[in-house]
Amino acid sequence: MVNTSKQNVYGIYRRMSMDTHLLAQLGQALGRDFFRDLSESLGPKVEKELRQEDKIRRLSEEIEELKRHLHLPG
């Protein structure tokens, strides 16, 4: 149970963000792992960004190899 007033609960609900300690307390009181929920929701986005970074890296390497092949300056 989170020891707070009903008015404060409404204030928490309207916030754009909250500290991790409060989120942990609320999760414990509600029997919910909000950190897992957040991690799962961010997973696909992070994976997509990593794939994009990997693609950029590979294309940059390919460009450098083509420059060497064509004897172009760095």
C-alpha positions as CSV (number, residue, x, y, z in Angstrom):
1,M,0.0,0.0,0.0
2,V,1.2,3.5,-0.8
3,N,0.7,5.9,2.1
4,T,-0.7,9.0,0.3
5,S,-3.9,10.9,0.0
6,K,-6.5,10.5,-2.7
7,Q,-5.7,14.0,-4.0
8,N,-2.0,13.1,-4.3
9,V,-2.9,9.9,-6.2
10,Y,-4.8,12.0,-8.8
11,G,-1.7,14.3,-9.0
12,I,0.6,11.3,-9.6
13,Y,-1.8,10.2,-12.4
14,R,-1.6,13.5,-14.2
15,R,2.3,13.7,-14.1
16,M,4.3,13.3,-17.3
17,S,7.0,11.5,-15.3
18,M,7.8,10.1,-11.9
19,D,10.9,8.9,-10.0
20,T,11.8,5.2,-10.0
21,H,11.3,4.8,-6.3
22,L,7.7,6.0,-6.5
23,L,7.1,3.8,-9.6
24,A,8.5,0.8,-7.6
25,Q,6.2,1.5,-4.6
26,L,3.1,1.8,-6.8
27,G,4.1,-1.4,-8.7
28,Q,4.5,-3.2,-5.4
29,A,1.2,-1.9,-4.0
30,L,-0.6,-2.9,-7.3
31,G,1.2,-6.2,-7.8
32,R,2.5,-5.0,-11.2
33,D,6.1,-4.8,-12.6
34,F,6.0,-1.4,-14.4
35,F,9.7,-1.7,-15.1
36,R,9.1,-4.9,-17.1
37,D,6.2,-3.2,-18.9
38,L,8.4,-0.3,-19.8
39,S,11.3,-2.5,-20.9
40,E,9.0,-4.6,-23.1
41,S,7.5,-1.5,-24.7
42,L,10.9,0.0,-25.5
43,G,12.4,-3.3,-26.7
44,P,11.2,-3.1,-30.4
45,K,12.3,0.5,-30.7
46,V,15.7,-0.2,-29.3
47,E,16.1,-3.2,-31.5
48,K,15.1,-1.2,-34.6
49,E,17.6,1.6,-33.7
50,L,20.4,-1.0,-33.2
51,R,19.6,-2.6,-36.6
52,Q,19.7,0.9,-38.2
53,E,23.0,1.7,-36.5
54,D,24.4,-1.7,-37.8
55,K,23.2,-0.9,-41.3
56,I,24.8,2.5,-41.2
57,R,28.1,1.0,-40.0
58,R,28.1,-1.7,-42.7
59,L,27.3,0.9,-45.4
60,S,30.1,3.2,-44.2
61,E,32.5,0.2,-44.3
62,E,31.3,-0.5,-47.9
63,I,31.8,3.1,-48.9
64,E,35.4,3.0,-47.5
65,E,36.1,-0.2,-49.4
66,L,34.8,1.3,-52.6
67,K,37.0,4.4,-52.1
68,R,40.1,2.1,-51.6
69,H,39.1,0.2,-54.7
70,L,38.7,3.3,-56.8
71,H,41.8,4.9,-55.2
72,L,39.8,7.9,-53.9
73,P,41.2,10.0,-51.0
74,G,39.7,9.2,-47.6
